[in-house]
Amino acid sequence: MKKGLFIFLFVLVVAINSPAQAGVCTDTDDGFSISGAGMSLCVGDLDRMIYRVHELGLCSSFPDMASGPSALSSCEVLTASQFDVDLTIGKRIDFDGVRPRNGSYRHFYRIVGVDTQFVGLMKFADGATYTGGTLDGEGGTTSGRYCQAPTAEFSADHFFQTNPSDASVCSASEPDTRHLSTVKADNLFSNSFAPIMSNIFDSGVTLSANSEADQNFFLLDAQYNVATERSEVEYIMMTTPAGENGELTISNQTGGLDIGFSLTDSLNAYVICAGGSCTVEQVMINARTLSINEK
């Protein structure tokens, strides 16, 4: 029997300062319905997600990458080589992880490519006019009840960029095909470049590493140093406590590890409504899960 040891959830949350979230988005049989003015968050199903895993590992001490790649010296790498993850709803991808040496591990880390591709479509209910951007992200507007992310690559901190076009594209009827979009995590939701962030789930985020945090994010360059500017960012590294109680023990009784990936409901639409008219500011990924199990 397999014993579940750890579930890791990574959520890309856009920290929106203005306007404040005020509307309420409800999933109805007719599509997402928004009541109230201001910012609303609608959460729907993601059809597909594609990203590259470069490294997974367990660490006996906190891998604070602010000190450089030597922070991984207390870690055991669980992957023999990089690999691509291509997930769809209801599909699970499994592979055998490299068995770490016996010991107690307090932190888990994952290093992935900075670009993630995804497919997803949001349907909104009748009763309001929904406006989005264009496929190329170069300005202009589209309108309709069916909205998805643009085909042009956009950054996770889209809301903080100067005069961005809306990271969405809308149509009056459901499109025959859903296109593949790309979001780039080359900044951590800040007006200025922020390569380190802790506790991204919480409202009180900090731009520094915290060994006690539920999550830490590091933007790394090609040599696994913390990047100093956007153009250097090659990888995003995420850390979280290992095990349900913050510690994972590998002993002689541990035969190995199963590592599995499965997709959760994970498509976000950020919508601003006023006077019966709504602007779909952004459609982007929200969550992905990874589980590590003892054999």
C-alpha positions as CSV (number, residue, x, y, z in Angstrom):
1,M,0.0,0.0,0.0
2,K,1.2,3.5,-0.8
3,K,1.3,6.0,1.9
4,G,0.8,9.6,0.8
5,L,3.6,11.8,2.1
6,F,3.2,15.1,0.5
7,I,1.0,17.2,-1.7
8,F,2.4,20.4,-3.3
9,L,0.2,23.1,-4.6
10,F,1.5,26.0,-6.6
11,V,-0.8,28.9,-7.2
12,L,0.0,31.9,-9.4
13,V,-1.9,34.6,-7.6
14,V,-1.9,38.1,-9.0
15,A,-1.7,40.5,-6.1
16,I,-4.1,43.1,-7.2
17,N,-3.9,46.4,-5.3
18,S,-6.4,48.4,-7.3
19,P,-9.2,48.2,-7.8
20,A,-10.1,46.2,-4.7
21,Q,-12.1,43.0,-5.3
22,A,-15.7,43.9,-4.7
23,G,-17.8,41.9,-7.2
24,V,-19.0,38.3,-6.7
25,C,-18.6,35.7,-9.5
26,T,-20.9,32.7,-9.5
27,D,-20.8,29.7,-11.7
28,T,-24.2,29.1,-13.2
29,D,-25.7,26.8,-15.8
30,D,-25.5,29.7,-18.2
31,G,-21.9,30.6,-17.5
32,F,-20.2,32.8,-14.9
33,S,-22.5,35.5,-13.6
34,I,-21.0,38.6,-11.8
35,S,-22.9,40.7,-9.3
36,G,-21.6,44.0,-7.9
37,A,-19.2,46.5,-9.3
38,G,-15.4,46.4,-9.1
39,M,-13.0,43.5,-9.4
40,S,-14.3,39.9,-9.5
41,L,-12.4,36.7,-9.6
42,C,-13.9,33.8,-11.6
43,V,-12.3,30.4,-11.2
44,G,-13.0,27.7,-13.9
45,D,-11.6,24.6,-15.4
46,L,-8.3,24.4,-17.2
47,D,-8.2,22.1,-20.2
48,R,-4.4,21.6,-20.4
49,M,-1.1,22.7,-18.9
50,I,2.4,22.2,-20.2
51,Y,5.7,23.0,-18.4
52,R,9.2,21.6,-18.1
53,V,10.5,20.3,-14.8
54,H,14.3,20.8,-14.4
55,E,14.8,19.5,-10.9
56,L,12.9,18.2,-7.8
57,G,14.5,17.6,-4.5
58,L,14.3,17.2,-0.7
59,C,16.5,19.3,1.7
60,S,17.5,18.8,5.3
61,S,17.8,22.6,5.7
62,F,16.1,25.5,4.0
63,P,17.5,26.1,0.5
64,D,17.7,29.9,0.6
65,M,18.8,30.6,-2.9
66,A,19.7,34.2,-1.9
67,S,23.0,32.7,-0.8
68,G,23.6,31.1,-4.2
69,P,23.5,27.6,-5.6
70,S,25.4,26.3,-2.6
71,A,22.0,26.5,-0.8
72,L,21.2,23.1,-2.4
73,S,24.2,21.4,-0.8
74,S,21.9,20.0,1.9
75,C,19.5,18.6,-0.7
76,E,18.9,15.2,-2.4
77,V,17.9,15.5,-6.1
78,L,14.9,13.2,-6.9
79,T,15.1,13.5,-10.7
80,A,17.7,12.0,-12.9
81,S,17.0,14.5,-15.8
82,Q,14.7,17.2,-16.9
83,F,11.3,16.3,-18.4
84,D,8.1,17.8,-19.7
85,V,4.8,17.6,-18.0
86,D,1.7,17.8,-20.3
87,L,-1.4,17.6,-18.2
88,T,-5.1,17.5,-19.0
89,I,-8.1,17.3,-16.7
90,G,-8.5,13.8,-15.3
91,K,-5.0,12.7,-16.4
92,R,-2.2,11.7,-14.0
93,I,1.5,11.5,-15.0
94,D,3.7,9.2,-12.8
95,F,7.4,8.5,-12.8
96,D,9.8,6.8,-10.4
97,G,11.8,9.3,-8.4
98,V,15.4,8.7,-7.4
99,R,15.5,7.4,-3.9
100,P,17.1,9.9,-1.5
101,R,19.6,8.8,1.2
102,N,18.2,8.0,4.6
103,G,17.6,11.0,6.7
104,S,15.2,13.7,7.8
105,Y,14.1,16.3,5.2
106,R,12.3,19.5,6.1
107,H,11.9,21.1,2.7
108,F,10.9,20.2,-0.8
109,Y,11.8,22.2,-3.9
110,R,10.9,22.2,-7.5
111,I,12.6,24.1,-10.3
112,V,10.6,24.6,-13.5
113,G,11.0,26.6,-16.7
114,V,9.8,30.2,-16.5
115,D,7.3,29.7,-19.3
116,T,4.1,27.7,-18.8
117,Q,1.6,26.9,-21.6
118,F,-2.1,26.4,-21.0
119,V,-5.5,26.0,-22.7
120,G,-8.7,27.2,-21.1
121,L,-12.0,29.0,-21.9
122,M,-14.3,31.0,-19.6
123,K,-18.0,31.3,-20.5
124,F,-19.9,34.2,-19.0
125,A,-23.6,34.5,-18.6
126,D,-25.9,36.8,-20.5
127,G,-26.8,40.1,-19.0
128,A,-23.6,42.1,-19.4
129,T,-21.2,43.1,-22.2
130,Y,-17.8,41.4,-21.8
131,T,-14.8,43.1,-23.4
132,G,-11.3,41.7,-23.7
133,G,-8.0,42.4,-25.5
134,T,-6.7,40.8,-28.7
135,L,-4.9,37.7,-29.7
136,D,-1.6,39.5,-30.3
137,G,-1.8,41.5,-27.1
138,E,-0.9,44.7,-29.0
139,G,-4.0,46.7,-28.1
140,G,-7.5,46.8,-29.4
141,T,-10.6,45.1,-28.0
142,T,-12.8,42.1,-28.6
143,S,-16.2,41.3,-27.0
144,G,-18.4,38.4,-26.3
145,R,-19.3,35.8,-23.6
146,Y,-16.4,33.4,-24.3
147,C,-13.0,34.6,-23.2
148,Q,-9.6,33.0,-23.0
149,A,-6.0,34.2,-22.8
150,P,-4.3,35.6,-25.8
151,T,-2.0,33.7,-28.1
152,A,0.8,36.3,-27.5
153,E,3.0,35.5,-24.5
154,F,2.2,37.6,-21.4
155,S,3.8,38.0,-18.0
156,A,2.4,36.9,-14.7
157,D,2.7,40.4,-13.4
158,H,0.5,41.8,-16.3
159,F,-1.5,44.0,-13.9
160,F,1.6,45.9,-12.8
161,Q,3.0,46.7,-16.3
162,T,2.5,50.2,-17.7
163,N,-0.6,50.5,-19.9
164,P,-0.9,46.8,-20.8
165,S,-3.6,45.6,-23.2
166,D,-6.0,43.2,-21.6
167,A,-4.5,39.7,-21.4
168,S,-7.7,38.1,-22.8
169,V,-9.6,37.7,-26.0
170,C,-13.4,37.4,-26.2
171,S,-15.9,36.2,-28.8
172,A,-19.7,36.1,-29.2
173,S,-19.8,32.4,-29.9
174,E,-17.8,29.5,-28.6
175,P,-14.6,29.1,-30.7
176,D,-14.2,25.9,-32.6
177,T,-10.7,25.4,-31.2
178,R,-9.1,26.6,-28.0
179,H,-5.7,28.0,-28.5
180,L,-2.5,27.4,-26.5
181,S,-1.5,30.4,-24.4
182,T,1.9,31.1,-22.6
183,V,2.4,32.9,-19.3
184,K,5.9,33.9,-18.3
185,A,6.9,34.1,-14.6
186,D,9.7,36.6,-15.1
187,N,8.6,38.8,-12.2
188,L,6.8,38.1,-8.9
189,F,3.8,40.4,-9.0
190,S,5.5,43.7,-8.3
191,N,5.9,47.1,-9.9
192,S,9.6,46.7,-9.6
193,F,11.6,43.5,-10.3
194,A,11.1,41.1,-7.4
195,P,13.0,37.8,-7.7
196,I,12.1,36.4,-4.2
197,M,8.7,36.1,-2.6
198,S,7.4,34.3,0.5
199,N,3.9,33.2,1.3
200,I,2.3,34.2,-2.0
201,F,-1.1,32.9,-0.7
202,D,-1.2,35.5,2.1
203,S,-2.1,39.1,1.8
204,G,1.0,40.1,3.7
205,V,3.6,38.8,1.2
206,T,7.2,39.6,1.8
207,L,9.9,40.1,-0.8
208,S,12.4,37.9,1.1
209,A,12.9,34.2,1.8
210,N,11.3,32.7,5.0
211,S,12.2,29.2,6.1
212,E,9.0,28.9,8.1
213,A,6.7,30.0,5.2
214,D,4.3,27.6,3.5
215,Q,5.9,28.6,0.2
216,N,8.9,30.5,-1.2
217,F,9.5,31.5,-4.8
218,F,12.9,32.3,-6.3
219,L,13.5,33.5,-9.9
220,L,16.8,32.0,-11.0
221,D,19.2,32.6,-13.9
222,A,20.9,29.9,-16.0
223,Q,23.4,29.2,-13.2
224,Y,20.8,28.9,-10.4
225,N,21.7,32.3,-9.0
226,V,18.9,34.6,-8.0
227,A,18.3,36.8,-11.1
228,T,18.9,40.5,-10.8
229,E,16.7,41.5,-13.8
230,R,13.9,40.1,-15.9
231,S,16.2,39.3,-18.9
232,E,18.2,36.9,-16.7
233,V,15.3,34.8,-15.5
234,E,15.5,31.2,-16.8
235,Y,13.8,29.2,-14.0
236,I,11.3,29.6,-11.1
237,M,12.1,27.6,-8.0
238,M,9.4,26.9,-5.4
239,T,10.0,25.6,-1.9
240,T,7.6,24.2,0.7
241,P,7.8,22.2,4.0
242,A,8.2,18.5,3.4
243,G,5.7,16.1,4.8
244,E,2.4,16.8,6.6
245,N,4.1,17.8,9.8
246,G,7.0,19.7,8.1
247,E,9.4,16.8,8.1
248,L,9.8,13.7,5.9
249,T,12.0,10.8,7.1
250,I,13.5,8.3,4.7
251,S,14.6,5.1,6.3
252,N,15.6,1.5,5.4
253,Q,11.9,0.7,5.1
254,T,11.4,3.3,2.4
255,G,11.7,1.4,-0.9
256,G,11.6,4.5,-3.1
257,L,9.3,7.4,-4.2
258,D,6.5,7.7,-6.7
259,I,6.2,11.2,-8.1
260,G,2.9,12.1,-9.8
261,F,1.4,15.1,-11.4
262,S,-2.3,15.9,-11.7
263,L,-4.2,19.0,-12.7
264,T,-6.8,20.8,-10.5
265,D,-9.4,23.3,-11.4
266,S,-7.1,26.1,-12.2
267,L,-8.2,28.8,-14.6
268,N,-8.7,32.4,-13.3
269,A,-10.4,35.3,-14.9
270,Y,-10.0,38.8,-13.3
271,V,-13.0,40.9,-14.3
272,I,-13.8,44.6,-13.6
273,C,-17.5,45.4,-14.0
274,A,-19.3,48.8,-13.9
275,G,-22.7,49.9,-15.3
276,G,-23.5,46.5,-17.0
277,S,-20.2,46.5,-18.8
278,C,-17.3,44.1,-17.8
279,T,-13.7,44.1,-18.8
280,V,-11.9,40.7,-18.7
281,E,-8.5,42.0,-17.5
282,Q,-6.7,38.7,-17.5
283,V,-7.2,35.0,-18.0
284,M,-4.4,32.9,-16.6
285,I,-3.4,29.7,-14.8
286,N,-4.0,29.3,-11.1
287,A,-2.9,26.0,-9.7
288,R,-1.1,22.7,-10.3
289,T,-0.4,19.8,-8.0
290,L,2.4,17.4,-7.5
291,S,2.4,14.4,-5.1
292,I,5.2,12.3,-3.7
293,N,4.3,8.9,-2.4
294,E,6.3,6.2,-0.6
295,K,6.5,2.9,-2.4
